[in-house]
Amino acid sequence: MPSPKNHRRLDPVLRAIIEVGFIIFLFYSNLLMGEFSRANGRGKTWVFAVEDIFTETNLVIAVVSGLMGYVVVEYLRKKL
């Protein structure tokens, strides 16, 4: 059974993972909405759009943006 001391150390890590994951989710949902709002969206399937947005480049951008967002939010959280 984990001790309460170990549980406290995991809380910030778990919060960071959840917050970065949420930012990544928002990034990809925004990309997906953009795929269907373009002029050539007619006839485009959901599978094609998902394949189009899940690329290595977009993943790197999402992770870097998520980490930057987390750092900014933590900085503001400590300052305010």
N, C-alpha and C positions, 0 to 999 in steps of 0.2 A: 504494500500500500504506500503510495507516495506521501512524503511528509508535506506539511503545509508550506515549509520553506521552499521546497522544489516547485510547488504549485505557483508560488508568487513569481518565481523566475520565468515560468512559462507564460504567464499572463501577458506581459508586453510582447513576447514573440507571437503568441496567438493573435493578439490584437493587430499587430503589424501585418500578419499574413491575411487576416480578414479584410483589413482596410486596403491593402494593395490589391487583393483579389477583387474587391468591389470596384476599384478604379479601373482595373483591367476589364471587368464586365461592362462598365459604362463605356469604355473605349470601343469594345467590339460591338455593343448594341448600337452605338452611334455610327460605326462603319456600316453595319447591316442596314440601318435606316437610310443611309446615304446611297447604298446600292439600289434601293427601290425607289428613291426619289429622283434619280437621274432620268433624263429624257429617254434613254434606251431601256428603261425598266419594263416596258410592255413585253410580255412573253418570257421574261426572265424567271427562272424557277428559283425556289428558296435554296435548293441544293447548289445550284450554280453560284448564287450570291455568297453562300457560306464558303464554298471552295475558293471563291475569289478574294475573300477577306482574310482567311486564315493562312497567312504566309509567314515565313521566317522574319521578314522585315517588319511586318505589323506586330508580330510577337515581341520583337526587341523593342519597338517603339512603345508598346503597351506596358512592358515590364519596367522600362526606364521611366516612363511617365508615372506609373504607379508608385515606384520608389521615390521619385521627386515629390509627388503629391503627398506621400506619407511623411516625408521629412518636413515639408512646409506645414502640414497640419500639426505635427508634433511640436514644431517650433512655436507656432501660434498658440497651441494649447498651453505650453509652458510660460509664454509671455503674458497671456491674458489670465 
